[in-house]
Amino acid sequence: MKRIILLAVVALLAMATTYYVFKTEGDVANKSKKVVNTSTVKRSLPLNSEKIQRTTLKKTYTKRSFPADTPDQQQCKDLRLKQNRLINDYHDDIELAALNAFKNGYTAEQVANAIWFDSSWSAAQVWYKKAIIHEAVTELMSSIKLLPNNEQFLNQYTFVNKENSPIKKVVDYSESLDEIWQGLPSNALALKVTSTNTSPVEVVNEIERIFSDFPYDILNNRHISPLKSVLSHLVTKKRITVAIMLLQQYPGLAFAEVIFDNEAATSLLSIIGNESYEIDDPKTYRHFLELSGVTEKDIYYQEISHPLFNNKEIKIAVKKLSDKGINVNLISATDLAKPEPILQLNIKADELTEAEAISLDKCNATKQWLEERQFSLDELDTYTRDSFTDLVRSSPEFSFCERNRQPENLPTIKSQFTRTNQLINQTIANQGISLEELDLTTLELPELLPETNSVLGVILARDYLKATSLSKQEIITKLSNAGFKPSGGDLVLFSGLAKLKGYTIWLDSISFEKPEHVKGILNEFASNGIFEPFSKLSSVYKEIEFDPDTELDPFYFFIKNYSNMSLFFGDISAQEKKDNTAFIYYFKGQGVEVKPQHMRAVFERKKSEPDAYDALTNHFPQLKVENLDDYFSLECL
């Protein structure tokens, strides 16, 4: 029920996350683990509690030369395509074998265990979810046929399950089920849930009214019920009493003791683990988590710890609950050994030939070399001083990162922003008004940091542009009168928001007193390929000059994030983004002085995105580079 509740969801890169999860499972596959009998899982499973021994000794960085004798780019591309095709064929074979076993009477859990044995726990969990939804819709088909907006689902189900169907795997019906729920009146429910003037009974009555045409057996089924999203929204808005009443009325929404069936539990934990989420009434939360099964059953999950996408909130939630005396038995799948399944799929993956594998290793050596040359500030500090690490420390990249460290009060800023935003939404719901009608000057807000006010100015400006008929000047006036006008320094501090129209709307009304403020914003626009505000700002502050020997300039950021791909059909490499073209004309007109940092940026482009490098050097021949022994990349985070 993705469209019923207006949830603020941070979109993760699903494909990247899936790759990382599967890779992580492969990396830890050889660790010593406890064997689990998945038919009778015990709560006493030990977790890996070994602590990393930290040392203060400095390491010596080994500077390797760029790999020699690497295959050409086309050969590497062909080898990677072949490897991906073999992997896809392997997964297709598993899907087909799993489908046949499922049709022949093996349970979803038995087949999932077989997939886990041959592949990974995450692959098994994904398959199990699809299979269990298939079982649910098949069992409840007579009720589903009575629902409105069911045409897309019924068409998909009929096609998939017809005799001699070309579909060779268990199909995910989630999206077509979502089409059934999308027409429901969600706004009224969202307002009642958000409003503090609405009693729990009123909220439950509103839920009952909205779903009055839905059979009880559908609403009470945890695998397909649209109430799952309602339950998550209630927890997000901290309407825990309402969530308890919902679970008492629909106990089928509680989680099952199945090793692959804890996605809903981890979703709730992710909400509770949010940085600004507070557990106000432990007794009420305990009751809710007991009814939902979170504290009564083992919660299995795949831990993701990548710097860019992770699920750390799950462990944070367990710690928060533990501090309140509420225990959750969270078990990482990587701590478990694969079971000996009842069913054996016996699927073996085809592999590259020995010669092809050797060639692919040589292709990957370039990637490994680039990764070895990538540092963070903290990581760089772990190495002893030598000529190469001193080169990094004396670079414009290092100076840029040093000047742009995250503020120490960032957690406070984030917390204040979240609470203020919640208060605004709550006021709108309580008063039954729109955002445009809200008088910001009447809000009873706690004292906020200046940085918090600036962030609110950007985000609220974006919301006003989207949801109201106010002009840009009216929005600026309204926010300024309420104390939400950003400062020039804060716009630089939060330049990561530069892609938002709520950010650029302020540029004309703010005077930047310090040159570095203008420089920071120009760099951010160049990094994101946003030319119009870049051009306007650089025209207003023509006197701003970058020191190419000590500072990173817009040309550097343009190179570093340049991509020639555009959303056109045909030969994408022949198309140039509109803003790219504008920047190219600008830099050619201004003239550019190529410095070592520019060559490091373009060398990375050459190795990671050759098409972009070719396009760049076509426009700027002076950027062509064969090799760069002193290459490095510095990440500020």
Number of C-alpha atoms within 10 A of each C-alpha: 20 17 15 21 19 12 14 8 6 6 7 11 11 10 9 11 16 14 12 17 22 16 13 18 19 13 11 12 16 9 11 11 17 16 13 17 13 18 11 10 14 11 13 8 16 11 15 14 6 6 6 6 5 6 7 6 9 12 12 12 16 9 13 10 10 16 14 9 9 17 14 9 12 9 15 19 14 12 18 15 12 15 18 12 13 16 15 13 14 17 17 14 18 22 18 16 20 27 21 16 19 18 11 9 10 16 15 23 24 21 27 29 27 26 29 21 20 20 19 23 27 20 17 21 23 15 25 24 21 19 24 19 20 21 13 16 20 12 11 16 14 10 14 21 13 12 14 13 18 17 15 14 21 16 11 13 18 11 14 17 13 10 8 8 10 10 13 15 19 23 17 16 17 17 12 18 23 20 18 19 21 16 12 14 14 17 12 13 22 21 19 22 28 24 21 14 14 14 15 19 12 15 24 19 13 17 19 13 11 15 17 10 11 17 14 14 14 20 18 20 21 21 23 22 21 23 22 20 18 22 21 21 23 22 20 20 18 21 19 20 18 21 25 23 16 21 19 15 13 18 16 18 24 21 22 19 18 16 24 24 21 21 16 21 24 22 15 20 23 20 20 23 22 15 15 15 17 13 14 10 11 14 12 14 21 18 15 23 21 16 20 24 19 25 19 17 22 24 27 22 23 19 18 16 13 13 7 9 15 15 18 15 18 23 17 17 24 20 16 18 21 12 11 16 12 18 17 21 15 20 20 14 21 24 20 21 19 23 15 15 19 11 16 17 19 12 14 10 15 12 13 14 9 9 9 16 14 12 18 21 16 18 22 16 16 17 14 14 16 18 12 15 15 15 17 14 17 11 11 19 14 15 15 13 16 10 8 15 18 12 13 20 18 12 18 19 19 22 15 16 16 13 9 14 12 13 10 8 10 12 12 15 19 16 15 22 22 17 15 20 15 14 17 18 17 20 20 20 22 16 13 14 11 13 18 16 11 16 12 17 12 8 13 10 13 9 9 13 13 16 25 22 23 25 25 23 25 25 18 19 25 18 16 20 17 12 11 13 11 14 11 15 12 12 24 21 14 19 23 13 12 16 16 23 23 24 19 19 19 16 26 21 20 17 19 14 17 21 14 14 16 25 23 18 19 22 17 11 11 13 11 15 10 11 13 15 17 22 21 21 26 25 21 23 23 26 19 16 23 19 19 13 18 20 16 13 18 15 11 10 13 8 8 13 12 13 9 17 11 15 18 23 21 22 20 23 20 24 23 20 15 22 21 19 15 14 9 12 7 8 9 13 15 12 16 17 15 13 15 18 15 17 22 17 13 15 14 12 9 9 9 13 9 14 13 15 23 20 21 22 22 26 25 19 21 20 15 14 15 15 17 21 24 17 18 22 15 12 14 15 11 13 19 16 14 6 11 14 10 14 19 23 19 19 13 17 12
